[in-house]
Amino acid sequence: MSKSDESAAKAERPKKARSRPIKGEDAEVRHVIEKHDLSPAQARELVRRYGNDWRKIDEAAKSYKDH
């Protein structure tokens, strides 16, 4: 397979979504802090627990606000 064939094959492959972010990944934690007005510790816990499942993170963040 030539170099151009390899790069074309790579471009056609869909990128796999990460099942879980790297623990404490700053971008996700900052997003949760800003969107839900949570403390950094609460946001970090949600990202660790639910990875990038934003639906579950949103539900759990609402429960923090209810308490």
PyMOL Python script that loads the backbone (N, CA, C, O; Angstrom):
from pymol import cmd

cmd.read_pdbstr("""\
ATOM      1  N   MET A   1       0.852  -1.169   0.000  1.00  0.00           N
ATOM      2  CA  MET A   1       0.000   0.000   0.000  1.00  0.00           C
ATOM      3  C   MET A   1       0.899   1.232   0.000  1.00  0.00           C
ATOM      4  O   MET A   1       1.831   1.330   0.798  1.00  0.00           O
ATOM      5  N   SER A   2       0.614   2.164  -0.894  1.00  0.00           N
ATOM      6  CA  SER A   2       1.434   3.364  -0.978  1.00  0.00           C
ATOM      7  C   SER A   2       1.075   4.345   0.128  1.00  0.00           C
ATOM      8  O   SER A   2       0.060   4.190   0.806  1.00  0.00           O
ATOM      9  N   LYS A   3       1.918   5.355   0.303  1.00  0.00           N
ATOM     10  CA  LYS A   3       1.681   6.371   1.337  1.00  0.00           C
ATOM     11  C   LYS A   3       0.338   7.051   1.147  1.00  0.00           C
ATOM     12  O   LYS A   3      -0.387   7.266   2.118  1.00  0.00           O
ATOM     13  N   SER A   4      -0.008   7.394  -0.091  1.00  0.00           N
ATOM     14  CA  SER A   4      -1.277   8.095  -0.339  1.00  0.00           C
ATOM     15  C   SER A   4      -2.465   7.177  -0.074  1.00  0.00           C
ATOM     16  O   SER A   4      -3.512   7.633   0.386  1.00  0.00           O
ATOM     17  N   ASP A   5      -2.307   5.873  -0.365  1.00  0.00           N
ATOM     18  CA  ASP A   5      -3.377   4.923  -0.077  1.00  0.00           C
ATOM     19  C   ASP A   5      -3.603   4.786   1.429  1.00  0.00           C
ATOM     20  O   ASP A   5      -4.741   4.707   1.892  1.00  0.00           O
ATOM     21  N   GLU A   6      -2.498   4.760   2.189  1.00  0.00           N
ATOM     22  CA  GLU A   6      -2.606   4.646   3.644  1.00  0.00           C
ATOM     23  C   GLU A   6      -3.294   5.863   4.246  1.00  0.00           C
ATOM     24  O   GLU A   6      -4.156   5.722   5.114  1.00  0.00           O
ATOM     25  N   SER A   7      -2.920   7.058   3.794  1.00  0.00           N
ATOM     26  CA  SER A   7      -3.537   8.254   4.354  1.00  0.00           C
ATOM     27  C   SER A   7      -4.999   8.359   3.945  1.00  0.00           C
ATOM     28  O   SER A   7      -5.811   8.865   4.720  1.00  0.00           O
ATOM     29  N   ALA A   8      -5.357   7.901   2.763  1.00  0.00           N
ATOM     30  CA  ALA A   8      -6.760   7.908   2.331  1.00  0.00           C
ATOM     31  C   ALA A   8      -7.570   6.929   3.178  1.00  0.00           C
ATOM     32  O   ALA A   8      -8.705   7.221   3.556  1.00  0.00           O
ATOM     33  N   ALA A   9      -6.986   5.767   3.474  1.00  0.00           N
ATOM     34  CA  ALA A   9      -7.684   4.777   4.290  1.00  0.00           C
ATOM     35  C   ALA A   9      -7.900   5.306   5.710  1.00  0.00           C
ATOM     36  O   ALA A   9      -8.953   5.080   6.307  1.00  0.00           O
ATOM     37  N   LYS A  10      -6.910   6.005   6.243  1.00  0.00           N
ATOM     38  CA  LYS A  10      -7.047   6.576   7.581  1.00  0.00           C
ATOM     39  C   LYS A  10      -8.118   7.660   7.598  1.00  0.00           C
ATOM     40  O   LYS A  10      -8.869   7.770   8.567  1.00  0.00           O
ATOM     41  N   ALA A  11      -8.197   8.457   6.546  1.00  0.00           N
ATOM     42  CA  ALA A  11      -9.175   9.535   6.479  1.00  0.00           C
ATOM     43  C   ALA A  11     -10.602   8.984   6.413  1.00  0.00           C
ATOM     44  O   ALA A  11     -11.535   9.624   6.899  1.00  0.00           O
ATOM     45  N   GLU A  12     -10.773   7.816   5.822  1.00  0.00           N
ATOM     46  CA  GLU A  12     -12.098   7.224   5.674  1.00  0.00           C
ATOM     47  C   GLU A  12     -12.592   6.585   6.958  1.00  0.00           C
ATOM     48  O   GLU A  12     -13.801   6.504   7.176  1.00  0.00           O
ATOM     49  N   ARG A  13     -11.681   6.127   7.818  1.00  0.00           N
ATOM     50  CA  ARG A  13     -12.077   5.477   9.069  1.00  0.00           C
ATOM     51  C   ARG A  13     -12.693   6.492  10.017  1.00  0.00           C
ATOM     52  O   ARG A  13     -12.124   7.559  10.249  1.00  0.00           O
ATOM     53  N   PRO A  14     -13.845   6.164  10.559  1.00  0.00           N
ATOM     54  CA  PRO A  14     -14.416   7.098  11.542  1.00  0.00           C
ATOM     55  C   PRO A  14     -13.587   7.061  12.819  1.00  0.00           C
ATOM     56  O   PRO A  14     -13.068   6.016  13.211  1.00  0.00           O
ATOM     57  N   LYS A  15     -13.474   8.212  13.455  1.00  0.00           N
ATOM     58  CA  LYS A  15     -12.737   8.266  14.716  1.00  0.00           C
ATOM     59  C   LYS A  15     -13.595   7.657  15.805  1.00  0.00           C
ATOM     60  O   LYS A  15     -14.794   7.925  15.888  1.00  0.00           O
ATOM     61  N   LYS A  16     -12.982   6.844  16.633  1.00  0.00           N
ATOM     62  CA  LYS A  16     -13.709   6.239  17.750  1.00  0.00           C
ATOM     63  C   LYS A  16     -13.859   7.269  18.857  1.00  0.00           C
ATOM     64  O   LYS A  16     -12.909   7.971  19.204  1.00  0.00           O
ATOM     65  N   ALA A  17     -15.059   7.349  19.402  1.00  0.00           N
ATOM     66  CA  ALA A  17     -15.268   8.218  20.550  1.00  0.00           C
ATOM     67  C   ALA A  17     -14.625   7.564  21.763  1.00  0.00           C
ATOM     68  O   ALA A  17     -14.685   6.346  21.930  1.00  0.00           O
ATOM     69  N   ARG A  18     -14.019   8.368  22.590  1.00  0.00           N
ATOM     70  CA  ARG A  18     -13.419   7.806  23.802  1.00  0.00           C
ATOM     71  C   ARG A  18     -14.545   7.385  24.725  1.00  0.00           C
ATOM     72  O   ARG A  18     -15.518   8.116  24.913  1.00  0.00           O
ATOM     73  N   SER A  19     -14.405   6.219  25.288  1.00  0.00           N
ATOM     74  CA  SER A  19     -15.448   5.776  26.212  1.00  0.00           C
ATOM     75  C   SER A  19     -15.357   6.535  27.532  1.00  0.00           C
ATOM     76  O   SER A  19     -16.373   6.771  28.185  1.00  0.00           O
ATOM     77  N   ARG A  20     -14.149   6.917  27.924  1.00  0.00           N
ATOM     78  CA  ARG A  20     -13.971   7.682  29.165  1.00  0.00           C
ATOM     79  C   ARG A  20     -12.839   8.676  28.949  1.00  0.00           C
ATOM     80  O   ARG A  20     -11.844   8.351  28.301  1.00  0.00           O
ATOM     81  N   PRO A  21     -12.979   9.872  29.480  1.00  0.00           N
ATOM     82  CA  PRO A  21     -11.867  10.820  29.365  1.00  0.00           C
ATOM     83  C   PRO A  21     -10.753  10.443  30.330  1.00  0.00           C
ATOM     84  O   PRO A  21     -10.950   9.644  31.245  1.00  0.00           O
ATOM     85  N   ILE A  22      -9.617  11.010  30.119  1.00  0.00           N
ATOM     86  CA  ILE A  22      -8.520  10.827  31.055  1.00  0.00           C
ATOM     87  C   ILE A  22      -8.955  11.460  32.370  1.00  0.00           C
ATOM     88  O   ILE A  22      -9.501  12.563  32.379  1.00  0.00           O
ATOM     89  N   LYS A  23      -8.717  10.773  33.472  1.00  0.00           N
ATOM     90  CA  LYS A  23      -9.180  11.284  34.770  1.00  0.00           C
ATOM     91  C   LYS A  23      -8.692  12.713  34.986  1.00  0.00           C
ATOM     92  O   LYS A  23      -7.522  13.042  34.786  1.00  0.00           O
ATOM     93  N   GLY A  24      -9.650  13.550  35.406  1.00  0.00           N
ATOM     94  CA  GLY A  24      -9.322  14.939  35.679  1.00  0.00           C
ATOM     95  C   GLY A  24      -9.091  15.771  34.441  1.00  0.00           C
ATOM     96  O   GLY A  24      -8.467  16.830  34.517  1.00  0.00           O
ATOM     97  N   GLU A  25      -9.578  15.321  33.306  1.00  0.00           N
ATOM     98  CA  GLU A  25      -9.341  16.051  32.066  1.00  0.00           C
ATOM     99  C   GLU A  25      -9.940  17.455  32.181  1.00  0.00           C
ATOM    100  O   GLU A  25     -11.141  17.621  32.394  1.00  0.00           O
ATOM    101  N   ASP A  26      -9.087  18.444  32.035  1.00  0.00           N
ATOM    102  CA  ASP A  26      -9.455  19.823  32.337  1.00  0.00           C
ATOM    103  C   ASP A  26     -10.597  20.372  31.489  1.00  0.00           C
ATOM    104  O   ASP A  26     -11.463  21.067  32.021  1.00  0.00           O
ATOM    105  N   ALA A  27     -10.629  20.087  30.209  1.00  0.00           N
ATOM    106  CA  ALA A  27     -11.667  20.662  29.345  1.00  0.00           C
ATOM    107  C   ALA A  27     -13.064  20.219  29.782  1.00  0.00           C
ATOM    108  O   ALA A  27     -13.980  21.036  29.868  1.00  0.00           O
ATOM    109  N   GLU A  28     -13.220  18.936  30.055  1.00  0.00           N
ATOM    110  CA  GLU A  28     -14.523  18.428  30.478  1.00  0.00           C
ATOM    111  C   GLU A  28     -14.911  18.987  31.842  1.00  0.00           C
ATOM    112  O   GLU A  28     -16.061  19.369  32.060  1.00  0.00           O
ATOM    113  N   VAL A  29     -13.956  19.032  32.749  1.00  0.00           N
ATOM    114  CA  VAL A  29     -14.235  19.542  34.094  1.00  0.00           C
ATOM    115  C   VAL A  29     -14.640  21.016  34.017  1.00  0.00           C
ATOM    116  O   VAL A  29     -15.613  21.420  34.654  1.00  0.00           O
ATOM    117  N   ARG A  30     -13.906  21.822  33.244  1.00  0.00           N
ATOM    118  CA  ARG A  30     -14.259  23.244  33.101  1.00  0.00           C
ATOM    119  C   ARG A  30     -15.647  23.413  32.501  1.00  0.00           C
ATOM    120  O   ARG A  30     -16.405  24.287  32.922  1.00  0.00           O
ATOM    121  N   HIS A  31     -15.985  22.578  31.516  1.00  0.00           N
ATOM    122  CA  HIS A  31     -17.307  22.648  30.893  1.00  0.00           C
ATOM    123  C   HIS A  31     -18.407  22.398  31.927  1.00  0.00           C
ATOM    124  O   HIS A  31     -19.399  23.126  31.970  1.00  0.00           O
ATOM    125  N   VAL A  32     -18.231  21.379  32.748  1.00  0.00           N
ATOM    126  CA  VAL A  32     -19.234  21.050  33.770  1.00  0.00           C
ATOM    127  C   VAL A  32     -19.334  22.180  34.794  1.00  0.00           C
ATOM    128  O   VAL A  32     -20.434  22.533  35.220  1.00  0.00           O
ATOM    129  N   ILE A  33     -18.204  22.742  35.189  1.00  0.00           N
ATOM    130  CA  ILE A  33     -18.205  23.850  36.150  1.00  0.00           C
ATOM    131  C   ILE A  33     -19.001  25.026  35.588  1.00  0.00           C
ATOM    132  O   ILE A  33     -19.860  25.586  36.269  1.00  0.00           O
ATOM    133  N   GLU A  34     -18.712  25.393  34.350  1.00  0.00           N
ATOM    134  CA  GLU A  34     -19.368  26.550  33.743  1.00  0.00           C
ATOM    135  C   GLU A  34     -20.853  26.297  33.476  1.00  0.00           C
ATOM    136  O   GLU A  34     -21.688  27.168  33.719  1.00  0.00           O
ATOM    137  N   LYS A  35     -21.173  25.123  32.983  1.00  0.00           N
ATOM    138  CA  LYS A  35     -22.561  24.847  32.596  1.00  0.00           C
ATOM    139  C   LYS A  35     -23.469  24.683  33.808  1.00  0.00           C
ATOM    140  O   LYS A  35     -24.616  25.129  33.787  1.00  0.00           O
ATOM    141  N   HIS A  36     -22.965  24.043  34.870  1.00  0.00           N
ATOM    142  CA  HIS A  36     -23.815  23.691  35.997  1.00  0.00           C
ATOM    143  C   HIS A  36     -23.496  24.463  37.276  1.00  0.00           C
ATOM    144  O   HIS A  36     -24.142  24.252  38.302  1.00  0.00           O
ATOM    145  N   ASP A  37     -22.515  25.347  37.223  1.00  0.00           N
ATOM    146  CA  ASP A  37     -22.147  26.142  38.391  1.00  0.00           C
ATOM    147  C   ASP A  37     -21.840  25.259  39.597  1.00  0.00           C
ATOM    148  O   ASP A  37     -22.352  25.477  40.695  1.00  0.00           O
ATOM    149  N   LEU A  38     -20.994  24.258  39.366  1.00  0.00           N
ATOM    150  CA  LEU A  38     -20.576  23.345  40.426  1.00  0.00           C
ATOM    151  C   LEU A  38     -19.158  23.689  40.859  1.00  0.00           C
ATOM    152  O   LEU A  38     -18.448  24.427  40.176  1.00  0.00           O
ATOM    153  N   SER A  39     -18.764  23.152  41.984  1.00  0.00           N
ATOM    154  CA  SER A  39     -17.381  23.328  42.423  1.00  0.00           C
ATOM    155  C   SER A  39     -16.473  22.456  41.559  1.00  0.00           C
ATOM    156  O   SER A  39     -16.933  21.477  40.972  1.00  0.00           O
ATOM    157  N   PRO A  40     -15.200  22.800  41.476  1.00  0.00           N
ATOM    158  CA  PRO A  40     -14.273  21.958  40.704  1.00  0.00           C
ATOM    159  C   PRO A  40     -14.248  20.508  41.199  1.00  0.00           C
ATOM    160  O   PRO A  40     -14.145  19.583  40.393  1.00  0.00           O
ATOM    161  N   ALA A  41     -14.341  20.305  42.506  1.00  0.00           N
ATOM    162  CA  ALA A  41     -14.326  18.933  43.045  1.00  0.00           C
ATOM    163  C   ALA A  41     -15.556  18.152  42.589  1.00  0.00           C
ATOM    164  O   ALA A  41     -15.454  16.981  42.223  1.00  0.00           O
ATOM    165  N   GLN A  42     -16.730  18.810  42.614  1.00  0.00           N
ATOM    166  CA  GLN A  42     -17.957  18.138  42.169  1.00  0.00           C
ATOM    167  C   GLN A  42     -17.877  17.814  40.686  1.00  0.00           C
ATOM    168  O   GLN A  42     -18.237  16.713  40.268  1.00  0.00           O
ATOM    169  N   ALA A  43     -17.410  18.759  39.896  1.00  0.00           N
ATOM    170  CA  ALA A  43     -17.307  18.551  38.449  1.00  0.00           C
ATOM    171  C   ALA A  43     -16.330  17.425  38.133  1.00  0.00           C
ATOM    172  O   ALA A  43     -16.611  16.576  37.287  1.00  0.00           O
ATOM    173  N   ARG A  44     -15.188  17.414  38.807  1.00  0.00           N
ATOM    174  CA  ARG A  44     -14.188  16.361  38.595  1.00  0.00           C
ATOM    175  C   ARG A  44     -14.766  14.988  38.939  1.00  0.00           C
ATOM    176  O   ARG A  44     -14.518  14.008  38.237  1.00  0.00           O
ATOM    177  N   GLU A  45     -15.531  14.929  40.015  1.00  0.00           N
ATOM    178  CA  GLU A  45     -16.149  13.657  40.408  1.00  0.00           C
ATOM    179  C   GLU A  45     -17.104  13.154  39.326  1.00  0.00           C
ATOM    180  O   GLU A  45     -17.101  11.969  38.994  1.00  0.00           O
ATOM    181  N   LEU A  46     -17.914  14.051  38.781  1.00  0.00           N
ATOM    182  CA  LEU A  46     -18.859  13.642  37.736  1.00  0.00           C
ATOM    183  C   LEU A  46     -18.147  13.162  36.483  1.00  0.00           C
ATOM    184  O   LEU A  46     -18.550  12.171  35.876  1.00  0.00           O
ATOM    185  N   VAL A  47     -17.081  13.867  36.092  1.00  0.00           N
ATOM    186  CA  VAL A  47     -16.327  13.467  34.898  1.00  0.00           C
ATOM    187  C   VAL A  47     -15.668  12.118  35.124  1.00  0.00           C
ATOM    188  O   VAL A  47     -15.640  11.288  34.216  1.00  0.00           O
ATOM    189  N   ARG A  48     -15.144  11.886  36.303  1.00  0.00           N
ATOM    190  CA  ARG A  48     -14.533  10.583  36.609  1.00  0.00           C
ATOM    191  C   ARG A  48     -15.579   9.475  36.606  1.00  0.00           C
ATOM    192  O   ARG A  48     -15.339   8.377  36.103  1.00  0.00           O
ATOM    193  N   ARG A  49     -16.737   9.778  37.173  1.00  0.00           N
ATOM    194  CA  ARG A  49     -17.775   8.762  37.320  1.00  0.00           C
ATOM    195  C   ARG A  49     -18.445   8.421  35.986  1.00  0.00           C
ATOM    196  O   ARG A  49     -18.679   7.249  35.691  1.00  0.00           O
ATOM    197  N   TYR A  50     -18.753   9.434  35.185  1.00  0.00           N
ATOM    198  CA  TYR A  50     -19.565   9.215  33.988  1.00  0.00           C
ATOM    199  C   TYR A  50     -18.809   9.395  32.679  1.00  0.00           C
ATOM    200  O   TYR A  50     -19.389   9.226  31.606  1.00  0.00           O
ATOM    201  N   GLY A  51     -17.524   9.735  32.748  1.00  0.00           N
ATOM    202  CA  GLY A  51     -16.763   9.894  31.519  1.00  0.00           C
ATOM    203  C   GLY A  51     -17.325  11.018  30.676  1.00  0.00           C
ATOM    204  O   GLY A  51     -17.515  12.131  31.167  1.00  0.00           O
ATOM    205  N   ASN A  52     -17.591  10.738  29.415  1.00  0.00           N
ATOM    206  CA  ASN A  52     -18.145  11.785  28.556  1.00  0.00           C
ATOM    207  C   ASN A  52     -19.613  11.510  28.227  1.00  0.00           C
ATOM    208  O   ASN A  52     -20.097  11.896  27.163  1.00  0.00           O
ATOM    209  N   ASP A  53     -20.304  10.855  29.125  1.00  0.00           N
ATOM    210  CA  ASP A  53     -21.749  10.648  28.969  1.00  0.00           C
ATOM    211  C   ASP A  53     -22.445  11.890  29.518  1.00  0.00           C
ATOM    212  O   ASP A  53     -22.806  11.943  30.694  1.00  0.00           O
ATOM    213  N   TRP A  54     -22.627  12.888  28.653  1.00  0.00           N
ATOM    214  CA  TRP A  54     -23.115  14.195  29.086  1.00  0.00           C
ATOM    215  C   TRP A  54     -24.534  14.136  29.620  1.00  0.00           C
ATOM    216  O   TRP A  54     -24.895  14.940  30.480  1.00  0.00           O
ATOM    217  N   ARG A  55     -25.341  13.219  29.142  1.00  0.00           N
ATOM    218  CA  ARG A  55     -26.710  13.091  29.650  1.00  0.00           C
ATOM    219  C   ARG A  55     -26.674  12.721  31.132  1.00  0.00           C
ATOM    220  O   ARG A  55     -27.384  13.320  31.939  1.00  0.00           O
ATOM    221  N   LYS A  56     -25.853  11.744  31.487  1.00  0.00           N
ATOM    222  CA  LYS A  56     -25.742  11.329  32.894  1.00  0.00           C
ATOM    223  C   LYS A  56     -25.110  12.423  33.751  1.00  0.00           C
ATOM    224  O   LYS A  56     -25.504  12.625  34.899  1.00  0.00           O
ATOM    225  N   ILE A  57     -24.133  13.125  33.190  1.00  0.00           N
ATOM    226  CA  ILE A  57     -23.504  14.217  33.934  1.00  0.00           C
ATOM    227  C   ILE A  57     -24.537  15.302  34.212  1.00  0.00           C
ATOM    228  O   ILE A  57     -24.601  15.823  35.325  1.00  0.00           O
ATOM    229  N   ASP A  58     -25.350  15.650  33.206  1.00  0.00           N
ATOM    230  CA  ASP A  58     -26.384  16.678  33.395  1.00  0.00           C
ATOM    231  C   ASP A  58     -27.378  16.270  34.478  1.00  0.00           C
ATOM    232  O   ASP A  58     -27.742  17.079  35.331  1.00  0.00           O
ATOM    233  N   GLU A  59     -27.813  15.017  34.442  1.00  0.00           N
ATOM    234  CA  GLU A  59     -28.771  14.530  35.448  1.00  0.00           C
ATOM    235  C   GLU A  59     -28.166  14.585  36.848  1.00  0.00           C
ATOM    236  O   GLU A  59     -28.818  15.027  37.794  1.00  0.00           O
ATOM    237  N   ALA A  60     -26.927  14.138  36.976  1.00  0.00           N
ATOM    238  CA  ALA A  60     -26.277  14.124  38.288  1.00  0.00           C
ATOM    239  C   ALA A  60     -26.015  15.544  38.781  1.00  0.00           C
ATOM    240  O   ALA A  60     -26.139  15.809  39.977  1.00  0.00           O
ATOM    241  N   ALA A  61     -25.659  16.447  37.896  1.00  0.00           N
ATOM    242  CA  ALA A  61     -25.413  17.827  38.288  1.00  0.00           C
ATOM    243  C   ALA A  61     -26.690  18.476  38.815  1.00  0.00           C
ATOM    244  O   ALA A  61     -26.642  19.259  39.764  1.00  0.00           O
ATOM    245  N   LYS A  62     -27.814  18.160  38.215  1.00  0.00           N
ATOM    246  CA  LYS A  62     -29.096  18.695  38.695  1.00  0.00           C
ATOM    247  C   LYS A  62     -29.378  18.201  40.112  1.00  0.00           C
ATOM    248  O   LYS A  62     -29.914  18.944  40.934  1.00  0.00           O
ATOM    249  N   SER A  63     -29.022  16.966  40.397  1.00  0.00           N
ATOM    250  CA  SER A  63     -29.267  16.441  41.743  1.00  0.00           C
ATOM    251  C   SER A  63     -28.392  17.150  42.778  1.00  0.00           C
ATOM    252  O   SER A  63     -28.809  17.305  43.926  1.00  0.00           O
ATOM    253  N   TYR A  64     -27.188  17.584  42.396  1.00  0.00           N
ATOM    254  CA  TYR A  64     -26.343  18.359  43.310  1.00  0.00           C
ATOM    255  C   TYR A  64     -27.029  19.681  43.654  1.00  0.00           C
ATOM    256  O   TYR A  64     -27.004  20.116  44.805  1.00  0.00           O
ATOM    257  N   LYS A  65     -27.634  20.311  42.665  1.00  0.00           N
ATOM    258  CA  LYS A  65     -28.290  21.606  42.868  1.00  0.00           C
ATOM    259  C   LYS A  65     -29.538  21.470  43.726  1.00  0.00           C
ATOM    260  O   LYS A  65     -29.888  22.391  44.464  1.00  0.00           O
ATOM    261  N   ASP A  66     -30.215  20.325  43.635  1.00  0.00           N
ATOM    262  CA  ASP A  66     -31.444  20.106  44.395  1.00  0.00           C
ATOM    263  C   ASP A  66     -31.185  19.965  45.891  1.00  0.00           C
ATOM    264  O   ASP A  66     -32.090  20.176  46.699  1.00  0.00           O
ATOM    265  N   HIS A  67     -29.961  19.610  46.265  1.00  0.00           N
ATOM    266  CA  HIS A  67     -29.664  19.374  47.686  1.00  0.00           C
ATOM    267  C   HIS A  67     -29.248  20.612  48.376  1.00  0.00           C
ATOM    268  O   HIS A  67     -28.963  20.585  49.573  1.00  0.00           O
TER     269      HIS A  67
END
""", "prot")
cmd.dss("prot")
cmd.show_as("cartoon", "prot")
cmd.util.cbc("prot")
cmd.orient("prot")
